[in-house]
Amino acid sequence: MCGIGGVVGGPPPDRAVLARMAELMEHRGPDGEGIWHDDVAGFAFRRLAIIDLDERSNQPLHFGPWHLVFNGEIYDYKERRAELESLGHTFVTEGDGEVLLHAWAQWGEQALNRINGMFAFAIWHDERRELYLCRDPFGEKPLYWTFDGRQLAFASDIRALPA
């Protein structure tokens, strides 16, 4: 399991708040931590390294204007990777997270119809200022969220939301 969290909207994301969110999810991922933000959205991540143990698979992951935090596993990522490579995509990791990010960049929401797995993830497009929060059809991975009228906060552990 990994821990994902973030905030979108309201005041610019505070790095200290994102770091606190990651700290509160440390039990979900002892193998690494990642923080990223722009002036509207911010992501926090705790990693449990399973598929690609290399640091290059640390999250958040970035591809052009797309940014991803992901908890779960894409079971058919090798097949989707081959399909995306045939469409001109190149990869720098061996992980399923990068495949998910490229699939979303290629197919948008239709990527959900093309992948098989258990997951919860957040994808932010920094030019369009769009956030996508997704879970697999069975909801195997947790994803909690709250909205205070200005800012949306989300996390895979409810204890990270008060941060």
Secondary structure, 3 states (H helix, E strand, C coil): CCEEEEEEECCCCCHHHHHHHHHHCHHHCECCEEEEECCCEEEEEEECCCCCCCHHHCCCEEECCEEEEEEEEECCHHHHHHHHHHCCCCCCCCCHHHHHHHHHHHHHHHHHHCCCEEEEEEEEECCCCEEEEEECCCCCCCCEEEECCCEEEEECCHHHCCC
